[in-house]
Amino acid sequence: MTDLMTPQTPQWWKKADVKKTLILWIISTAVIGYVGVEFHVRNIVAPASENMSSIISLIRIFTWAAAPVAGLVTAMCITVLTSSRHYGDNPPAEADQEIRNSPKTAAVWIVVSGMLCLFALVSGLIVLQHDNEAVLDTEAIQVNVVGQQWVWNFDYPNGARSDDLYLPVNKPVVFHITSKDVKHSFWIVQMGVKMDANPGYTTEAAVTPDKIGVFDIRCAELCGLLHAYMQTKVHVVSQIDYDAWLKSHAAMEAGA
């Protein structure tokens, strides 16, 4: 008779705070995912290459993949902060039901976190593999990029040289990047190209510009006093305009 009169402890998924946390988790995940994607995408420059479009797509995917984790943490914090307080020297009766004492919960957390990390790794490797394949394109224009304090120089296959980069639209380009003095980083902002320029060593990066216009080139590695001024422009033009520019600059170099 005594057992029948003893109130039964509800199962954990039926508790009010668990239900509250679940609802807040769903809401927080949606809000964090949407706001996170919009914040990042709106603050990124408009893409001028497939590389940059792929980077923006990865940001969207990674943000939504991370949103459930951030949403769960947010929901738990809100639940704790808005729940009733316990006073006294002894822990509350439900302390023995703490989630950290649950082996199943710990196992699920480890497996899900591992899967999310694996997903991020594989997605990144797919994009890197695509970039590596572009470096091997036999039809790509080969441009030598040399960084030095505090300018960039570009050498083209026909002997032309410039301190502003000129490229034809919709034509693959492979950059062979090095440095004459200290370590620099060759960054074409709107095209998603960022590669270290190391003295005595040549690194490679590839891109296919898909938009005509003038875009930014900067050094992304602290390289000395005037690092902030080590920037120039890349001019993406039509194939006809590029051929004409290349021919005129080759003649100027030959005359010099």
C-alpha positions as CSV (number, residue, x, y, z in Angstrom):
1,M,0.0,0.0,0.0
2,T,2.9,2.3,0.8
3,D,4.4,1.7,-2.6
4,L,1.2,2.6,-4.3
5,M,1.0,5.9,-2.4
6,T,4.6,6.8,-3.3
7,P,4.7,9.3,-6.2
8,Q,6.5,7.9,-9.2
9,T,9.4,9.8,-10.7
10,P,8.5,10.6,-14.4
11,Q,10.7,9.3,-17.1
12,W,13.4,11.8,-18.1
13,W,11.9,12.6,-21.5
14,K,8.6,13.4,-19.9
15,K,10.0,16.0,-17.5
16,A,9.0,19.6,-18.1
17,D,12.5,21.0,-18.3
18,V,13.4,18.3,-20.9
19,K,10.4,19.3,-23.1
20,K,11.3,22.9,-22.6
21,T,14.9,22.3,-23.7
22,L,13.8,20.3,-26.7
23,I,11.5,23.1,-27.9
24,L,14.2,25.7,-27.3
25,W,16.7,23.5,-29.1
26,I,14.6,23.4,-32.3
27,I,14.0,27.2,-32.2
28,S,17.7,28.0,-31.4
29,T,19.0,25.8,-34.2
30,A,16.8,27.4,-36.8
31,V,17.7,31.0,-35.6
32,I,21.4,30.3,-35.3
33,G,21.6,28.6,-38.6
34,Y,19.7,31.3,-40.5
35,V,21.3,34.3,-38.8
36,G,24.7,32.7,-39.0
37,V,24.5,32.0,-42.7
38,E,23.0,35.5,-43.5
39,F,25.7,37.2,-41.4
40,H,28.6,35.5,-43.0
41,V,27.3,35.6,-46.6
42,R,26.2,39.2,-46.4
43,N,29.7,40.2,-45.1
44,I,31.6,38.3,-47.8
45,V,32.5,40.0,-51.1
46,A,30.7,38.9,-54.2
47,P,32.4,35.9,-55.8
48,A,34.3,36.3,-59.0
49,S,35.3,32.7,-59.5
50,E,34.0,29.2,-58.9
51,N,36.6,28.8,-56.1
52,M,34.9,31.6,-54.1
53,S,31.4,30.3,-54.9
54,S,32.5,26.9,-53.5
55,I,33.9,28.6,-50.3
56,I,30.6,30.4,-49.7
57,S,28.7,27.1,-50.2
58,L,31.0,25.5,-47.6
59,I,30.3,28.3,-45.2
60,R,26.6,27.7,-45.6
61,I,27.0,24.0,-45.1
62,F,29.3,24.2,-42.1
63,T,27.2,26.9,-40.4
64,W,24.0,24.7,-40.6
65,A,26.0,21.6,-39.5
66,A,27.2,23.5,-36.4
67,A,23.9,25.1,-35.7
68,P,22.4,22.1,-33.8
69,V,25.4,21.9,-31.5
70,A,25.2,25.7,-30.7
71,G,21.4,25.4,-30.5
72,L,21.6,22.7,-27.9
73,V,24.1,24.6,-25.7
74,T,21.9,27.7,-26.0
75,A,18.7,25.8,-25.1
76,M,20.4,24.2,-22.1
77,C,21.7,27.6,-20.9
78,I,18.2,29.2,-21.2
79,T,16.6,26.3,-19.4
80,V,19.0,26.5,-16.5
81,L,18.8,30.3,-16.2
82,T,15.0,30.3,-16.3
83,S,14.4,27.2,-14.0
84,S,13.5,27.3,-10.3
85,R,16.4,27.7,-7.9
86,H,17.4,25.2,-5.3
87,Y,18.5,26.4,-1.9
88,G,20.1,24.5,1.0
89,D,23.2,22.4,1.8
90,N,22.0,19.3,0.1
91,P,21.8,18.7,-3.7
92,P,18.3,18.5,-5.3
93,A,16.6,15.1,-5.5
94,E,17.0,15.0,-9.2
95,A,20.8,15.5,-9.0
96,D,21.4,11.7,-9.4
97,Q,19.7,12.0,-12.9
98,E,22.3,14.4,-14.2
99,I,23.0,13.9,-17.9
100,R,26.7,13.8,-17.4
101,N,26.2,10.5,-15.4
102,S,24.5,8.9,-18.4
103,P,26.9,6.6,-20.5
104,K,24.4,6.5,-23.3
105,T,24.2,10.3,-23.6
106,A,28.0,10.5,-23.5
107,A,28.3,7.9,-26.3
108,V,25.7,9.7,-28.5
109,W,27.5,13.0,-28.0
110,I,30.9,11.5,-28.9
111,V,29.5,9.8,-32.0
112,V,27.5,12.8,-33.3
113,S,30.5,15.1,-32.7
114,G,32.8,12.7,-34.5
115,M,30.5,12.5,-37.5
116,L,30.2,16.2,-37.7
117,C,34.0,16.6,-37.7
118,L,34.3,13.8,-40.3
119,F,31.7,15.5,-42.4
120,A,33.6,18.8,-42.3
121,L,36.9,17.1,-43.1
122,V,35.6,15.2,-46.1
123,S,33.8,18.3,-47.5
124,G,37.0,20.3,-47.2
125,L,39.0,17.6,-48.9
126,I,36.6,17.4,-51.8
127,V,37.1,21.2,-52.4
128,L,40.9,20.9,-52.1
129,Q,40.9,18.0,-54.5
130,H,39.1,20.0,-57.1
131,D,41.6,22.9,-56.6
132,N,44.5,20.4,-57.0
133,E,43.0,19.1,-60.3
134,A,42.8,22.6,-61.6
135,V,46.6,23.1,-61.1
136,L,47.2,20.2,-63.6
137,D,45.1,21.8,-66.3
138,T,47.3,21.8,-69.5
139,E,45.3,24.6,-71.1
140,A,45.7,27.0,-68.1
141,I,47.7,30.2,-68.4
142,Q,50.9,30.0,-66.4
143,V,51.6,33.1,-64.4
144,N,54.6,33.6,-62.1
145,V,53.9,35.6,-59.0
146,V,56.8,37.1,-57.0
147,G,56.2,38.9,-53.7
148,Q,58.8,41.2,-52.1
149,Q,58.6,44.0,-49.6
150,W,56.2,45.5,-50.4
151,V,55.0,44.8,-54.0
152,W,53.7,42.0,-56.3
153,N,55.2,41.3,-59.7
154,F,53.5,39.1,-62.3
155,D,55.4,37.4,-65.2
156,Y,53.5,36.0,-68.2
157,P,54.4,33.2,-70.7
158,N,55.4,35.6,-73.5
159,G,57.8,37.6,-71.4
160,A,55.4,40.4,-70.3
161,R,55.6,41.7,-66.7
162,S,53.3,43.9,-64.7
163,D,52.6,45.0,-61.1
164,D,48.8,44.8,-61.8
165,L,47.5,41.4,-62.7
166,Y,45.6,40.9,-66.0
167,L,43.6,37.8,-66.7
168,P,41.0,36.7,-69.3
169,V,37.6,35.8,-68.2
170,N,36.5,32.1,-68.1
171,K,40.1,30.9,-68.7
172,P,41.9,28.7,-66.1
173,V,45.0,30.2,-64.6
174,V,47.8,28.6,-62.6
175,F,49.9,30.8,-60.3
176,H,53.5,29.8,-59.4
177,I,54.1,31.8,-56.3
178,T,57.3,32.7,-54.5
179,S,59.0,35.4,-52.5
180,K,62.3,37.3,-52.9
181,D,62.8,38.2,-49.2
182,V,60.3,37.2,-46.4
183,K,57.2,35.2,-46.2
184,H,54.1,36.8,-47.9
185,S,50.7,35.4,-48.8
186,F,49.1,35.9,-52.2
187,W,45.4,36.7,-51.7
188,I,42.9,37.4,-54.5
189,V,40.0,38.4,-52.3
190,Q,37.0,38.0,-54.6
191,M,38.3,34.8,-56.2
192,G,39.0,32.8,-53.0
193,V,42.7,32.3,-53.8
194,K,45.1,32.5,-50.8
195,M,48.5,30.9,-51.0
196,D,51.8,31.5,-49.1
197,A,54.7,33.0,-51.0
198,N,57.8,31.4,-49.4
199,P,61.4,32.5,-50.2
200,G,63.3,29.9,-52.1
201,Y,60.2,27.8,-52.7
202,T,57.4,27.8,-55.2
203,T,53.8,27.1,-54.3
204,E,50.9,26.8,-56.8
205,A,47.3,27.8,-56.9
206,A,44.7,27.8,-59.6
207,V,41.5,29.7,-60.4
208,T,39.1,30.4,-63.3
209,P,37.8,34.0,-63.2
210,D,34.1,34.1,-64.2
211,K,33.4,37.8,-63.9
212,I,34.8,40.8,-65.8
213,G,35.9,43.6,-63.5
214,V,38.6,44.9,-61.2
215,F,39.3,42.9,-58.0
216,D,41.6,43.1,-55.0
217,I,45.0,41.5,-54.4
218,R,46.5,41.7,-50.9
219,C,49.2,40.2,-48.8
220,A,47.6,38.1,-46.0
221,E,50.8,37.5,-44.1
222,L,52.4,40.1,-41.8
223,C,55.6,40.9,-43.7
224,G,57.0,44.1,-42.3
225,L,56.4,47.8,-41.8
226,L,54.4,48.4,-45.0
227,H,52.5,45.2,-45.0
228,A,49.1,46.9,-45.1
229,Y,50.1,48.7,-48.3
230,M,51.2,45.6,-50.2
231,Q,48.1,45.4,-52.3
232,T,47.3,45.8,-56.0
233,K,44.5,44.9,-58.5
234,V,43.6,42.1,-60.8
235,H,41.9,43.2,-64.1
236,V,39.7,40.5,-65.6
237,V,38.9,41.3,-69.2
238,S,37.7,39.7,-72.4
239,Q,40.0,37.3,-74.3
240,I,40.4,39.9,-77.1
241,D,41.4,42.7,-74.6
242,Y,43.7,40.3,-72.8
243,D,45.5,39.3,-75.9
244,A,46.0,42.9,-77.0
245,W,47.3,43.9,-73.5
246,L,49.6,40.9,-73.4
247,K,51.1,41.8,-76.8
248,S,51.6,45.4,-76.0
249,H,53.4,44.7,-72.7
250,A,55.5,42.0,-74.2
251,A,56.7,44.6,-76.8
252,M,57.4,47.1,-74.0
253,E,59.5,44.5,-72.1
254,A,61.4,43.6,-75.3
255,G,62.1,47.3,-76.0
256,A,63.3,47.9,-72.5
